[in-house]
Amino acid sequence: MRITSGTYRGRILVAPEGDQTHPMGDREKLALFNRIAPSLPGSRVLDLYCGSGALGLESLSRGALDAVFVDNSKKATSATLKNAESLGLSPKIINSKVQNLDFQEKFDIIFTDPPYDNFHPEELANIYHWLTDDGIFVLSHPDNPPELPNLALGSMKSYAKANISIYKHKH
């Protein structure tokens, strides 16, 4: 697992110990980031179910202003911290369940890559509150894209065992 482009291109990332995470492959990550590239410079990013922090760190490598990382696994937040420190970064990393979060700030891009074997779309019900009006919400999921309150599905691409959907606010 590595950063595919930008300032930290080629830098190797460590995955959390164990098999609870499913890191996004380089090919899928590169395709996703090529799709959202215009939204990255100067953006504020939220990386939920962050695992290794790869999506948020890739965003920072490609020009995002800052990133907040969240995972309820201490192994995941430890791996994220290790990866961030190896890049000379010190972002905000939160050890919490997503449904327990209450952000007052807004984010331009929200990445959500929950565990597929325990995927509960209802945990994502309040995410639209944290998204800027023109922000994008990226969801990696195992099956059909779920309906999310106040968000409209813009596009979906399938890669091997993963589906990546991009949502925006309903207007």
ZADO-1210 file (C-alpha; in nm, 4 decimals, padded with zeros to 6 digits):
<atoms>
<atom x="00.0000" y="00.0000" z="00.0000" code="MET" pos="1"/>
<atom x="00.1403" y="00.3364" z="-00.1007" code="ARG" pos="2"/>
<atom x="00.0562" y="00.6962" z="-00.1871" code="ILE" pos="3"/>
<atom x="-00.0121" y="00.7012" z="-00.5625" code="THR" pos="4"/>
<atom x="00.0401" y="01.0688" z="-00.6499" code="SER" pos="5"/>
<atom x="00.1324" y="01.4145" z="-00.5294" code="GLY" pos="6"/>
<atom x="00.3869" y="01.5373" z="-00.2769" code="THR" pos="7"/>
<atom x="00.4222" y="01.2005" z="-00.1021" code="TYR" pos="8"/>
<atom x="00.3985" y="00.9846" z="-00.4155" code="ARG" pos="9"/>
<atom x="00.5483" y="00.6387" z="-00.3740" code="GLY" pos="10"/>
<atom x="00.5661" y="00.6546" z="00.0060" code="ARG" pos="11"/>
<atom x="00.4799" y="00.3202" z="00.1650" code="ILE" pos="12"/>
<atom x="00.1978" y="00.3009" z="00.4211" code="LEU" pos="13"/>
<atom x="00.1493" y="00.0364" z="00.6888" code="VAL" pos="14"/>
<atom x="-00.1854" y="-00.1353" z="00.7416" code="ALA" pos="15"/>
<atom x="-00.3357" y="-00.1954" z="01.0846" code="PRO" pos="16"/>
<atom x="-00.2476" y="-00.5300" z="01.2387" code="GLU" pos="17"/>
<atom x="-00.5064" y="-00.8051" z="01.1836" code="GLY" pos="18"/>
<atom x="-00.7620" y="-00.8568" z="00.9106" code="ASP" pos="19"/>
<atom x="-01.0373" y="-00.6143" z="01.0144" code="GLN" pos="20"/>
<atom x="-00.9564" y="-00.3624" z="00.7415" code="THR" pos="21"/>
<atom x="-00.9652" y="-00.3996" z="00.3641" code="HIS" pos="22"/>
<atom x="-00.7204" y="-00.1473" z="00.2219" code="PRO" pos="23"/>
<atom x="-00.8231" y="-00.0020" z="-00.1133" code="MET" pos="24"/>
<atom x="-00.5937" y="-00.1243" z="-00.3885" code="GLY" pos="25"/>
<atom x="-00.3628" y="00.1182" z="-00.5676" code="ASP" pos="26"/>
<atom x="-00.5557" y="00.0821" z="-00.8943" code="ARG" pos="27"/>
<atom x="-00.8909" y="00.1615" z="-00.7317" code="GLU" pos="28"/>
<atom x="-00.7449" y="00.4464" z="-00.5277" code="LYS" pos="29"/>
<atom x="-00.5768" y="00.5991" z="-00.8334" code="LEU" pos="30"/>
<atom x="-00.9035" y="00.5787" z="-01.0338" code="ALA" pos="31"/>
<atom x="-01.1021" y="00.7344" z="-00.7470" code="LEU" pos="32"/>
<atom x="-00.8580" y="01.0190" z="-00.6961" code="PHE" pos="33"/>
<atom x="-00.8428" y="01.0917" z="-01.0673" code="ASN" pos="34"/>
<atom x="-01.2242" y="01.1304" z="-01.0574" code="ARG" pos="35"/>
<atom x="-01.2222" y="01.3746" z="-00.7659" code="ILE" pos="36"/>
<atom x="-00.8936" y="01.5561" z="-00.8450" code="ALA" pos="37"/>
<atom x="-01.0534" y="01.8985" z="-00.9143" code="PRO" pos="38"/>
<atom x="-01.2101" y="01.8987" z="-00.5652" code="SER" pos="39"/>
<atom x="-00.8885" y="01.8244" z="-00.3743" code="LEU" pos="40"/>
<atom x="-00.6760" y="02.1447" z="-00.3730" code="PRO" pos="41"/>
<atom x="-00.7489" y="02.3438" z="-00.0574" code="GLY" pos="42"/>
<atom x="-01.0180" y="02.1030" z="00.0625" code="SER" pos="43"/>
<atom x="-01.0990" y="01.9923" z="00.4161" code="ARG" pos="44"/>
<atom x="-01.1200" y="01.6117" z="00.4296" code="VAL" pos="45"/>
<atom x="-01.2845" y="01.3695" z="00.6724" code="LEU" pos="46"/>
<atom x="-01.1633" y="01.0066" z="00.6492" code="ASP" pos="47"/>
<atom x="-01.4149" y="00.7824" z="00.8310" code="LEU" pos="48"/>
<atom x="-01.3360" y="00.4173" z="00.9080" code="TYR" pos="49"/>
<atom x="-00.9871" y="00.5336" z="00.8129" code="CYS" pos="50"/>
<atom x="-00.7975" y="00.2053" z="00.8620" code="GLY" pos="51"/>
<atom x="-00.4433" y="00.3060" z="00.7645" code="SER" pos="52"/>
<atom x="-00.5451" y="00.6635" z="00.6805" code="GLY" pos="53"/>
<atom x="-00.4565" y="00.6032" z="00.3154" code="ALA" pos="54"/>
<atom x="-00.7452" y="00.8041" z="00.1657" code="LEU" pos="55"/>
<atom x="-00.6941" y="01.1114" z="00.3821" code="GLY" pos="56"/>
<atom x="-00.3164" y="01.0956" z="00.3415" code="LEU" pos="57"/>
<atom x="-00.3523" y="01.0626" z="-00.0360" code="GLU" pos="58"/>
<atom x="-00.5752" y="01.3713" z="-00.0247" code="SER" pos="59"/>
<atom x="-00.3106" y="01.5669" z="00.1658" code="LEU" pos="60"/>
<atom x="-00.0483" y="01.4505" z="-00.0836" code="SER" pos="61"/>
<atom x="-00.2665" y="01.5891" z="-00.3648" code="ARG" pos="62"/>
<atom x="-00.3264" y="01.9321" z="-00.2136" code="GLY" pos="63"/>
<atom x="-00.5983" y="01.9018" z="00.0521" code="ALA" pos="64"/>
<atom x="-00.5620" y="02.1671" z="00.3205" code="LEU" pos="65"/>
<atom x="-00.6205" y="01.9342" z="00.6154" code="ASP" pos="66"/>
<atom x="-00.7718" y="01.5984" z="00.7099" code="ALA" pos="67"/>
<atom x="-00.9395" y="01.4457" z="01.0132" code="VAL" pos="68"/>
<atom x="-00.9159" y="01.0682" z="01.0587" code="PHE" pos="69"/>
<atom x="-01.1689" y="00.8536" z="01.2479" code="VAL" pos="70"/>
<atom x="-01.1769" y="00.4841" z="01.3320" code="ASP" pos="71"/>
<atom x="-01.3115" y="00.2904" z="01.6292" code="ASN" pos="72"/>
<atom x="-01.0170" y="00.0478" z="01.6180" code="SER" pos="73"/>
<atom x="-00.7106" y="00.1453" z="01.8213" code="LYS" pos="74"/>
<atom x="-00.4992" y="-00.0627" z="01.5800" code="LYS" pos="75"/>
<atom x="-00.6307" y="00.1470" z="01.2913" code="ALA" pos="76"/>
<atom x="-00.5754" y="00.4829" z="01.4586" code="THR" pos="77"/>
<atom x="-00.2245" y="00.3680" z="01.5620" code="SER" pos="78"/>
<atom x="-00.1447" y="00.2738" z="01.2005" code="ALA" pos="79"/>
<atom x="-00.2837" y="00.6076" z="01.0803" code="THR" pos="80"/>
<atom x="-00.0677" y="00.7952" z="01.3315" code="LEU" pos="81"/>
<atom x="00.2402" y="00.5972" z="01.2277" code="LYS" pos="82"/>
<atom x="00.1727" y="00.6686" z="00.8583" code="ASN" pos="83"/>
<atom x="00.1089" y="01.0390" z="00.9185" code="ALA" pos="84"/>
<atom x="00.4245" y="01.0739" z="01.1275" code="GLU" pos="85"/>
<atom x="00.6298" y="00.8984" z="00.8585" code="SER" pos="86"/>
<atom x="00.5191" y="01.1781" z="00.6219" code="LEU" pos="87"/>
<atom x="00.5973" y="01.4498" z="00.8763" code="GLY" pos="88"/>
<atom x="00.2273" y="01.5221" z="00.9386" code="LEU" pos="89"/>
<atom x="00.0328" y="01.5570" z="01.2628" code="SER" pos="90"/>
<atom x="-00.3375" y="01.5537" z="01.1703" code="PRO" pos="91"/>
<atom x="-00.6315" y="01.5126" z="01.4060" code="LYS" pos="92"/>
<atom x="-00.6967" y="01.1399" z="01.4645" code="ILE" pos="93"/>
<atom x="-01.0068" y="01.0342" z="01.6578" code="ILE" pos="94"/>
<atom x="-01.0706" y="00.6902" z="01.8075" code="ASN" pos="95"/>
<atom x="-01.4528" y="00.6662" z="01.8017" code="SER" pos="96"/>
<atom x="-01.7509" y="00.4988" z="01.6414" code="LYS" pos="97"/>
<atom x="-01.8893" y="00.7066" z="01.3549" code="VAL" pos="98"/>
<atom x="-02.2391" y="00.7198" z="01.5047" code="GLN" pos="99"/>
<atom x="-02.0938" y="00.8817" z="01.8224" code="ASN" pos="100"/>
<atom x="-01.9405" y="01.1757" z="01.6352" code="LEU" pos="101"/>
<atom x="-02.0810" y="01.5262" z="01.6366" code="ASP" pos="102"/>
<atom x="-01.8740" y="01.7633" z="01.4244" code="PHE" pos="103"/>
<atom x="-01.9549" y="02.1333" z="01.4255" code="GLN" pos="104"/>
<atom x="-01.7247" y="02.1961" z="01.1297" code="GLU" pos="105"/>
<atom x="-01.7950" y="02.1115" z="00.7648" code="LYS" pos="106"/>
<atom x="-01.5848" y="01.9103" z="00.5220" code="PHE" pos="107"/>
<atom x="-01.5474" y="01.9393" z="00.1449" code="ASP" pos="108"/>
<atom x="-01.4777" y="01.5690" z="00.0987" code="ILE" pos="109"/>
<atom x="-01.5845" y="01.2824" z="00.3231" code="ILE" pos="110"/>
<atom x="-01.4418" y="00.9352" z="00.2623" code="PHE" pos="111"/>
<atom x="-01.6194" y="00.6385" z="00.4167" code="THR" pos="112"/>
<atom x="-01.4746" y="00.2894" z="00.3815" code="ASP" pos="113"/>
<atom x="-01.6510" y="00.0783" z="00.6482" code="PRO" pos="114"/>
<atom x="-01.5847" y="-00.2918" z="00.7088" code="PRO" pos="115"/>
<atom x="-01.7814" y="-00.4856" z="00.4477" code="TYR" pos="116"/>
<atom x="-01.8656" y="-00.7768" z="00.6796" code="ASP" pos="117"/>
<atom x="-02.0340" y="-00.5400" z="00.9240" code="ASN" pos="118"/>
<atom x="-02.1717" y="-00.2699" z="00.6926" code="PHE" pos="119"/>
<atom x="-02.4602" y="-00.0674" z="00.8381" code="HIS" pos="120"/>
<atom x="-02.5598" y="00.2226" z="00.6099" code="PRO" pos="121"/>
<atom x="-02.7872" y="00.3632" z="00.8837" code="GLU" pos="122"/>
<atom x="-02.4705" y="00.4639" z="01.0725" code="GLU" pos="123"/>
<atom x="-02.4138" y="00.7174" z="00.7936" code="LEU" pos="124"/>
<atom x="-02.7505" y="00.8927" z="00.8352" code="ALA" pos="125"/>
<atom x="-02.6117" y="01.2162" z="00.9796" code="ASN" pos="126"/>
<atom x="-02.3082" y="01.2536" z="00.7575" code="ILE" pos="127"/>
<atom x="-02.4768" y="01.5074" z="00.5286" code="TYR" pos="128"/>
<atom x="-02.4649" y="01.7574" z="00.8208" code="HIS" pos="129"/>
<atom x="-02.0833" y="01.7543" z="00.8024" code="TRP" pos="130"/>
<atom x="-02.0630" y="01.8061" z="00.4255" code="LEU" pos="131"/>
<atom x="-02.0293" y="02.1525" z="00.2708" code="THR" pos="132"/>
<atom x="-02.3086" y="02.2492" z="00.0305" code="ASP" pos="133"/>
<atom x="-02.0977" y="02.1636" z="-00.2737" code="ASP" pos="134"/>
<atom x="-01.8973" y="01.8868" z="-00.1044" code="GLY" pos="135"/>
<atom x="-01.8677" y="01.5234" z="-00.2095" code="ILE" pos="136"/>
<atom x="-01.9249" y="01.2102" z="-00.0076" code="PHE" pos="137"/>
<atom x="-01.7314" y="00.9011" z="-00.1225" code="VAL" pos="138"/>
<atom x="-01.8500" y="00.5592" z="-00.0049" code="LEU" pos="139"/>
<atom x="-01.6793" y="00.2251" z="-00.0606" code="SER" pos="140"/>
<atom x="-01.9375" y="-00.0504" z="-00.0173" code="HIS" pos="141"/>
<atom x="-01.9910" y="-00.4212" z="-00.0933" code="PRO" pos="142"/>
<atom x="-02.3233" y="-00.4247" z="-00.2796" code="ASP" pos="143"/>
<atom x="-02.5677" y="-00.1790" z="-00.4326" code="ASN" pos="144"/>
<atom x="-02.5245" y="00.1838" z="-00.3270" code="PRO" pos="145"/>
<atom x="-02.7436" y="00.2595" z="-00.0268" code="PRO" pos="146"/>
<atom x="-02.9961" y="00.5423" z="-00.0151" code="GLU" pos="147"/>
<atom x="-02.8586" y="00.8106" z="00.2150" code="LEU" pos="148"/>
<atom x="-03.0694" y="01.0910" z="00.3684" code="PRO" pos="149"/>
<atom x="-03.0346" y="01.4242" z="00.1870" code="ASN" pos="150"/>
<atom x="-02.7638" y="01.2910" z="-00.0463" code="LEU" pos="151"/>
<atom x="-02.8016" y="01.2046" z="-00.4150" code="ALA" pos="152"/>
<atom x="-02.5942" y="00.9365" z="-00.5854" code="LEU" pos="153"/>
<atom x="-02.3826" y="01.0971" z="-00.8561" code="GLY" pos="154"/>
<atom x="-02.1860" y="00.7985" z="-00.9823" code="SER" pos="155"/>
<atom x="-02.0776" y="00.4457" z="-00.8966" code="MET" pos="156"/>
<atom x="-01.7851" y="00.2385" z="-01.0237" code="LYS" pos="157"/>
<atom x="-01.7130" y="-00.1274" z="-00.9482" code="SER" pos="158"/>
<atom x="-01.3622" y="-00.2595" z="-00.8864" code="TYR" pos="159"/>
<atom x="-01.3191" y="-00.6305" z="-00.8078" code="ALA" pos="160"/>
<atom x="-01.4954" y="-00.6736" z="-00.4702" code="LYS" pos="161"/>
<atom x="-01.5507" y="-00.3024" z="-00.4072" code="ALA" pos="162"/>
<atom x="-01.8004" y="-00.0498" z="-00.5314" code="ASN" pos="163"/>
<atom x="-01.7175" y="00.3180" z="-00.4951" code="ILE" pos="164"/>
<atom x="-02.0066" y="00.5633" z="-00.5008" code="SER" pos="165"/>
<atom x="-01.9912" y="00.9405" z="-00.5020" code="ILE" pos="166"/>
<atom x="-02.2797" y="01.1378" z="-00.3521" code="TYR" pos="167"/>
<atom x="-02.3627" y="01.5084" z="-00.3349" code="LYS" pos="168"/>
<atom x="-02.6254" y="01.7078" z="-00.1478" code="HIS" pos="169"/>
<atom x="-02.9769" y="01.6945" z="-00.2902" code="LYS" pos="170"/>
<atom x="-03.0743" y="02.0457" z="-00.4009" code="HIS" pos="171"/>
</atoms>
